[in-house]
Amino acid sequence: MKTANSKAGATASKQIANRITELGDWRGKTLAEFRAVILAAAPDIVEDWKWGSPVWSHTGLICSCGTFKDHVKMHFFHGAFLKDPKHLFNAGLDAKGMRAIDLREGDKVKAPALKALVREAIAFNLASKKK
């Protein structure tokens, strides 16, 4: 995993870890699980901190995570162009490009399907770059 430097020299990885710790509840645990799956899917993915949220990229933007009072949202920037055979996307289904996965307290991260989705997003970026 690579990290992008952000304000005051703190790395994005540190900011993400801090966010997980600050939350200290099911949302932090869910964000940590999302992050673990992303890093397992693509060890050379770049972690960044943009727009007040963790963002991951590989040959372009892949996904970001936002934490809210009642859910954790994982946005896939090009989700509308990805196959989702396990039907992970449950939010933003009418958007032109993005799709999202919203998890609420008690919901489980479906790691194998999510890992496949991250890898497909990377393949989409690589194919788009070749054009």
Secondary structure by P-SEA (a helix, b strand, c coil): cbbbbccccccaaaaaaaaaaaaccaaaaaaaaaaaaaaaacccbbbbbcccbbbbbcccccbbbbbcccbbbbbccccccccccccccccccccccbbbbbbccccccaaaaaaaaaaaaaaaaaaaaac
